[in-house]
Amino acid sequence: MTTLPDSIASTISREHAQHHASSEQASDQATTISPSLSKKKRHPVSKRHLKDRWKSFLSQDAEGNLLVEGVSVKELDAKFGAPMYVLVERELRDRLRTFRNAFPYPKFRPQFACKVNSNISIIKIAKEEGFELDASSVGEIILGLLADYEPHQITFTNLYKTYQDIAFAAMIGVQSITTDSMEELQKIAMVGENLDIRIRIFLRINPLIKLGQYSTLKQQYGIPITEAKKAIEFAVSHPHIELIGLHFHGRYITNPQVYCVAADKLLKLAAHATELGANIQYLDLGGGFPTNDNSQVRYGRSYNLQKAGVMIVEKLQKLLQKYNLPEPTLIFEPGKYIVANAMIGLVKVVSSKKMGKENLVITNGSVYNMIADRFVSNCQYEVLPANKLSKPITTKYSVFGSTCDCIDVMAKNRWFPKLEEGDLLSIMDCGAYSVVFASNFNSLKRVPIILAKENGTAKLIRRRDRYAEMFAPELDVLKVADPNELKYFYNLHRINFEKIWGERLTPEVREKKLQKPLQAILSHIQRTREQQKDSLL
Ligand SMILES: Cc1ncc(COP(=O)(O)O)c(C=O)c1O
């Protein structure tokens, strides 16, 4: 392969990328449907499948097809093509509102932890519902800005930041940078000195809590409480640092008392910092709230958030009196509590087999590109027979994804009606750590997200991946050679079989939609073969 000078190669590929993006985006924007069935035609989902938490947005039609906000999964499949995710807007908004209203504290400013699901439309909805943003990287800060958050509505909290990360966050003016270690504190001081600015920080503390089964002793995050005073003293005395808050985040907190214990430890430190002259305006107690599925197999048993909210706020008020502190702004950063129950994965059965005594179905989705949290937290998802809700349940199946890996098991040994090719399955409650963990394993595309709205319309909020962007990091460094070769590469990843989803592959469809790029690829292959033959002669 010959190499073009960098400047020419990058100009060509930019032009190709732009052309490619604009022609495909035009058709993406048109993908909205409004085929919702009228309320009269929506029937309750049969009791053996329905869980309370889905009642507000799931129903079924007369044939037993699942309806999400009145939109039939069959229509969604016909329009957008399973595999896909369906995000239920009303459920998302309800969860945000419930959380916001659960803490009767005047200076309460919840943040959405967007690492859990960083889709821009979701982040925007969180903002509309009065949430600020917990960002864990410069990338997430940029997403927040794209979703119209003001910099002062974003905090930057993670385990490790480069000098450049710190400078970027400080210069755009985020609410604060949450500092995870003594080393990071010194780094922030250095950036502040170099830029001659005062950088607002929270100190993230690991309070080394042990409460029943719950413990933060083995977590790697934050400054251990045994060293917290040293960090506070450094921060308070440094002219380029402004210590404005203390932070704690613990994972999977199923006992809300943990927040009270953490608040006690942090407020004691706040009193110390105040004595040294700091103005502690924020107390940030992180996320960790369970989802709404009441099952221990997923992220831990849930509890009544309203009662917990009242209990935590009462305790906080008492602690403020005990330590003689003014009311700080209270921050929580829920993630999975907000989105987990609001999203459904929709996959299609492509094959059903019997292996020994076990019945298997293979789907066109995959744990890898849809629900990779199964690998990370070993969580289980409930799966519904989305086009056979009224059929008798007769057969136990294991449900597999379509990759070449035997651990690609979406669900094991579940009861279903008899399943066959073309059936749709819905994977419930998969909004958290799904899209963000998804990979392109087997060079599969990650799947689109459709927003189902309360008025029964459905809208694309993330399109399916394209080969162009999946392969770009490698093609870019190959410095693709002459224009013919470039054309070949672009034709290869322009082939978009999803475009003919749902259509029968008739000669006419082939002629109209596939012939041109296929012809270009085939003639390139032919040319290359001839060139190779010539060079051998
Ligand atoms: C700093 C921080 N805040 C909030 C969250 C969200 O946690 P959850 O989804 O458990 O609410 C996380 C998750 O890892 C986190 O690291």
The ligand as an SDF file (V2000), in Angstrom:
LIG
                    3D

 16 16  0  0  0  0  0  0  0  0999 V2000
  -18.7830    9.3310   41.8470 C   0  0  0  0  0  0  0  0  0  0  0  0
  -19.9950    8.5640   41.4600 C   0  0  0  0  0  0  0  0  0  0  0  0
  -21.2090    9.1200   41.6620 N   0  0  0  0  0  0  0  0  0  0  0  0
  -22.3430    8.4760   41.3070 C   0  0  0  0  0  0  0  0  0  0  0  0
  -22.3040    7.2150   40.7300 C   0  0  0  0  0  0  0  0  0  0  0  0
  -23.5940    6.5400   40.3630 C   0  0  0  0  0  0  0  0  0  0  0  0
  -23.7660    5.4290   41.1170 O   0  0  0  0  0  0  0  0  0  0  0  0
  -25.1560    4.6350   41.1210 P   0  0  0  0  0  0  0  0  0  0  0  0
  -25.4450    4.2340   39.7440 O   0  0  0  0  0  0  0  0  0  0  0  0
  -24.8620    3.4960   42.0340 O   0  0  0  0  0  0  0  0  0  0  0  0
  -26.1680    5.5720   41.6900 O   0  0  0  0  0  0  0  0  0  0  0  0
  -21.0620    6.5950   40.5220 C   0  0  0  0  0  0  0  0  0  0  0  0
  -21.0000    5.2510   39.9300 C   0  0  0  0  0  0  0  0  0  0  0  0
  -20.0230    4.6060   39.8330 O   0  0  0  0  0  0  0  0  0  0  0  0
  -19.8770    7.2820   40.8940 C   0  0  0  0  0  0  0  0  0  0  0  0
  -18.6710    6.7500   40.6880 O   0  0  0  0  0  0  0  0  0  0  0  0
  1  2  1  0
  2  3  1  0
  2 15  2  0
  3  4  2  0
  4  5  1  0
  5  6  1  0
  5 12  2  0
  6  7  1  0
  7  8  1  0
  8  9  2  0
  8 10  1  0
  8 11  1  0
 12 13  1  0
 12 15  1  0
 13 14  2  0
 15 16  1  0
M  END
$$$$
